[in-house]
Amino acid sequence: MCDTIVALPPATATGSVLFGKNSDRERNEAQAVEALPRARHAPDERLRCTYISIPQVRETHAVLLCRPFWMWGAEMGANEHGVAIGNEAVHARIPPQQEPALLGMDLLRLALERAATASKAVETIIELLEQHGQGGNCGHLTQRHYHNSFLVADPKEAFVLETVGRMWVVQRARDVRAISNAYTIGSDYDRISPALLDYAWLEGWRTGLRFDVAEALTNLQQDAIGNGRARCARSTGLLQAAQGRLDAAAMMAVLRDHGAAAAENPDWHPQDAPLRTVCMHAADGERTGQTVNAMVSELRNGQAVHWVTGTAAPCVSVFKPVLQGVPLPAQGPRPKDSFDPATLWWRHERMHRRMLADLSGHLAALRDERDALETEFRARIDTVLADGTPADRAREVAACWAEADAAEQRWATKLGEDGGDALRPEYRAAWTEMNRLAGI
């Protein structure tokens, strides 16, 4: 369960396109940030994706990826041309394919590696989808099968692409746009696959040239579980309320949102949240996932600036800068699903899980320092982009990451004993089991 957002001029304060995504996965499903260089490939080379092999192209772009540790594809990312993409699981009345094919995350990475514009990325996904299909298990410890939607942006424009099987529908984004784990494109689409039009006619979903795609496809039972339409409405409302003033900080705030109930209750705790929220914390029962990584991108002409947590729970994480052509700071060994204090992801996750004893209290204690750090980071990155050399940029990015890590270490040392006596036994038990599996 994820949420992806975009804001375009004139909704943005800076005139740039702003992109953001929370990646929600299972709670031990560690995710790292990685940067891969541009590469050339031999003729007739085959590329092994998560489950299947497909023909490779002759040249692939440099990419920034936020990737679950066990799969080839990525949940979100950007490339050297300023194209950014996030994907969402969507559930239709048409069952998803279970046989291995391309995952939605594979399609996302392939588009970033092969497309220099948002419109070309949309075409790349469509071509690969129609040729190879989508399917296979998308889950870590549990079997998960779903269709995919995508939000694709570059410094000039953005698109929503929603799919079901090998069929698809596209809508251009305007001003602000959000997607979540639900179909969102109604009858106001810009393009639709002929196969989906034909399918809709056979099913009796349309009698004329157009039909409401989201209404026809949505699996209401799955939507009730994922709360996707409500989360999409929440993100959209937050973006619309700040139109004209949206900047990177505002996008981060949306990704940290715990919903209206949390905004009204200073003692809010995720164990008491009946439904999934944008900033997602796992609980007992069906809410087994959490936000394991977050990303905000300022898609400026000439030089995009990306902000990543590289860690779970953006509310108690620091967004750190990544610049094209600048080395990505070390995060330790690539994290897996077992605890490793040498990795950034697991060091933070141990702190996050201790904070769950009193999340609102711990968040209140660190919020001011977190926000001040990020404000300073943004100012320093703007300065070094305007006046700095490549070496200056590399030093500044590395310094920001080091300062963020030092801040999180301070927060961790201030945590007391468990103190979670007020937590429900079922909630504690669910986390105890996941900690046992991770070796915490």
N, C-alpha and C positions, 0 to 999 in steps of 0.2 A: 504494500500500500504506500503510495507516494503522492507528492504534490509538486507541480511544475508551474512556474509563473513567468510572464514576460510583460514588459512595459516599453512602449515605443513613443517617440515624440508625437504630439506635444505633451504627453502625460509625464515625461521625465524632466527633471530639473536641469539636467546637463545637456540635453539634446542627443544623448546616446541611447542605444537600445540596451535595456537591462534584462537579464535572464537569471532565473534562480530555480533550484530544485532541491528538495529533500529526498534522499534515497532511503526508503523504508524496506528493511529486510528482516530476517530472523535475528534474534538478539545476540547469538554467538557468531553470526555470519560477518566476520570482519571484512573491512573494505579499506583499501589503501588508495592513495593518489599516485599516479605515475605519469611520466612524460616520455613519449617515444618519438624518436627523430624521424624526419623524412627518409624514405628508403626507396631504392630501386629493386625490381624483382626480375628474375629470369623469365623468358618466354615459356609459356605452358606450365608455369609454376602453379601448384595447388596450395590452397590456404586451408588449414585445419581450424575451423571455428569450434564452438563448444562441443557439438555433436557430429557435424558433417563437414566434409571438405567441398570447397567450391573453387572455381578458377580465380587466381590472383590477378590483379592488374599490374601494369608495368611499374607504376610509381604510386606510392602512398604518402599522404601529407603527414607532417608532424602533428601529434595529438596529445592532449591532456585528458587522461581518463580517470574516472572514479569507478573502480571495478571490484565486484565481489571476488573473493580470493580464489574461488573454485571454477570460475567460468572464463571463457575467452572474451566475451562481450563486456560492455560497460553500461552502468545505470545512467551515467551522465558524463558529459565531457565537452571539449571544444577542440578546434584545430587551429593551425597557424594562420588561417585566413579569417578567423573570427566567427566561424560557424559554431554554434552551441546547440546541443540537443539533449533533451530529457525524455524518458519514456515512462509510460504508465501501464500497469495491468488493467485491462478492461474485460468485463464479463458479459457475454451476449447470450441470448436465447439459443444461439447456434453453438454447440459444444466446441471447445478448442481441440485442435489436433494433439493427440498424445504421442504419436510417433515422432522420433527425433527429426528435427529440421533446423532451421535457423531460429534462435531465440530472438525476442525483441531486443535484448541487449546486444546480440550479435549484429542485428540490423543497424542499431545506433552506431556502434563502432565502425562498421563498414562504411556507413555514410560519412562519418567524420574523416576517415582515411582517404575517401575517394572524391569528395565534393568540396568545391571552393566557394560555393554560395548556398544559402538556405534553399533556394528553389531547386538547385541541382541535388542537394541532399534529399529533398522530398522525392525527386525522380529516381534517385539511386535506391532508396528504400522500396519504392513501388516496383521497380524492375526486379530487384532481388526477391521481393515477396512473391511476385507473380511467377518467377522462375523456380524458386526453391521452397516456397511456403514457410510457415512458421509453426513450430511445435516442439514438444519435448518437455521434460520436467524442468521447471524454473525454480524449484525450491531447494533448500539446503537440507534440513532434517525432515521436512515433510514434502509430500508430492504436491506440486502446484502447477496447474496448466491454465493458460489464459491467452487471450488475444492482446494486442498492444495498441496504444495510441502514442503519438509523439508530438512534442512541441519543438519546432526547429526555428532558430533565429540566426541572423547575421547583423552586421552594423546598419543595414538598410531596411530589413523587413523580417516578418516572422509568419509561420504557418502552423496550423494544427492538422495533423494527419491521423485519422482514426481507421483502424483495420478490423476485419473479421475474416479469419482464414486468409485467403489470397485476395480478398476484396477490400476496397478502401474508399475513403472520402476525404476531401481536402477543403480547408477553409483558411483564408488569409486572416491573420490577426490584426486588429486595429486598436490603438490606444493601450488598453490593458487586456490581458487574457490569462486565464488559469485553466489547467486541466488536472484531473485527479483520477480516481479509479472508477470512472463512469464515462459513458459516451456523452458528448456535449454538443455535437453538430446536429442541428435540426434540419429544417428544409432549406436553410439559407447557405447551403454549401456552394463552393466555387467550382469544384470538380468532383466527379464521382465515377467509379469504375463501371463500365458497361455490365460487368458480371453482377455487381450489386444491384443495379437497376433491374436487370432481368430477374434476379432472385426475389427482389421485392415485389415484382409483378406476379410471379408464381405463387408467392405466399399471401397475396392479397393485401400487402402493405401500402400499395399505391394504386391509384386509378388514373392519375395523370402523369405529367412529366416529372413531378417532384413529390417527395414524401419526407416525413420527419424521421431522419435516420436514428437519432438517439431514442426516440419513443419506440420505434420498431425493434431496435436491437437490445435495449437494456434488459438484463436479467434482474428483476426487481428483488428477488431473494438475495442474490449476491450483493446488490447495491445496499440493502439494509444492513448486511454484515460489515461492509467496508465503509459505509457512510460517505461514499465518494461524492455524490451530488451535493451533500451538505458541506463537505470540506471545500469543494470547488466554489460554492457560493460564498463561503467565508473568505477564502483567499481573494476572490473577485471583489467582494465588498471592501476589504482592507485596501486593495489597490485603488479602487475607485475613490475611496475617501481621501486619498493622498494624491490624486491626479494633478499633474503640474509641479508637484514637489517631490516626486519619486527619485530617489538616488540609491546607491548601494546600501546605505544604512537602512533605508525603508524596506528594501527587499529582504535584508537579513531579519528585520523585525517580523515580516510576514512569515518567514520560515520558522521563526521561534514561537509562533502563536499557539497557545493552548486552548483557544476558544473563548467564547463569551463567559462561560461559567468561571473559568480561571481568572479572567479579567475582573470579575465582580467579587471573587472570594480570595482574600490573601492567603488563606490556608489550603487552597486547592491542592489535591494530590491525585496523580494519575490512577491510583487504585479506585478512586471514586468516580472516574470518568466513564460513563456507560458506553460512549462511542469513541471512535478514533478521531484524533485531532491532527492538525497540520504538523506541529512538532510532536512526534509520536513517541510515547513511552509504553513499553509492553506491560502487560498485566497477566492475570490468570484468565482462564476461559479461552475465548476465541481470539483475544488480542495478543497474539504471540510475537508480533513484530515491533520494531522500533526504528526511529530514524538513525541510521548508522553512518551517515555522511551527508554533508550539505555543501552547496556551491552557489555562488552568485557571480555573474560575469557582467562587466561593463564592456559592451561591444562597441568600442570606439573605432573610427576609421584610422587605420594605421597602427594602432597598438591597443589590443584588448587587455583588460586587467581582470584577472580571475581571483576570486576569494573562496577558499576552501577551508572546511574544518578539518578534514582528514580524520575525524573522530565522530562518535555518536552524540546524540542529544545536542543539537545546536544551541539550545538555551543555556547550557553550561559549557559551551565550547567557544573558542576564539576563531573567527574567520581570519585566515592568513593569506598573504598575496602570492600569486603565481604570475610570472610574466613570460611571454614567448621569447625564447632564446636565452633565458636565464636558467641556470641549473636549479633543479628542484631540490630543496633541502632534504637531508637524510631523515627518514622516519623509522630507521631500524630495519630489521628483516621484514620481508613481506608477511603480514599477519595472516594467521589461519584461524581455525575455530577452537584453538586451545590457547590458554593464557600464556603470554610471553611478555614479561616486563621490559624487554629490550625494544618492543615495538611501541610507537606512539599511540596506535589505536587501542591496544590493550591497557597501557598505562592509564589513559584517560578513562577507559571503560570501567576499570576497577574503581576509580574515583566516582564516576557517575553512579555506579551501583551502590556505593556507600552513601551517596547523596540522596538516594531514594528513600532513606529513612525519614527525611524531612526535606523534600525537594523544594518546596516554596521558601522555607527558611534559608536553605543554602543558596538558592538562586538570588534571594534578596541580598545576601551578604556579598556576593561576587559581582552582581550586575553592574554596579558603577565602575569597577575596575575593568571589567570586560569591555564595556562600551567606550571607556576612555582610551583603552589600548587600541581598539579598532579605529576610533577617530584619529588617533595619532598615526596609526599605520597608513590610513588613507591619505593623510596630508603628506607624509614622507614619500609615499609612492608617487603622488602627483608631482612633487618637487623633483624627484630623481628622474621621472619620465620627461620633465621639461628641460632639465639642465644637466642630467648625469650622463656619464659614459656607461657602456655595457658593464664595466667592472663595478662602477658605482651601484648600478641596479642590482647586480648579483649580491654585493655586500648588504644592501638595504633589505632585500628579500630574506637573506639568511638571518639578518639581525632580527627582523620581525618574527620569524619562526622561533628563534631562540628565546625571545622575550615572551612570546605566547606560552612556550613550554615552561619557562620559569614561573610564569603566573599560575599555571595549572598545578605545578608542583607546590606552590605556596597554598593554593586552595586545598590541595589534598592533605597537607600537613596540619591544617586547621580543623580537619574533621575529627570529631570525637569518636567514642565507641558507637556501636550499632545504633542504639537509641530508637529503634523501630518498633517499640512496644505497641504503638497505636495502629500498626499495619494489620490488615486482616490475615488470618492464618493461611487462607488460600493464596493470597497474593505473595506472602513470604515463601510459601512452599514452591510456587511456580519459579521464583527467582533462585531459590536454593537449588532446585534441580538443574537449572541452566548453569549456575555456578559450578555445580558438581561436574557436569559434562565438559565445561571449559577448564576445569582444574584450578579454579579460584578458591 
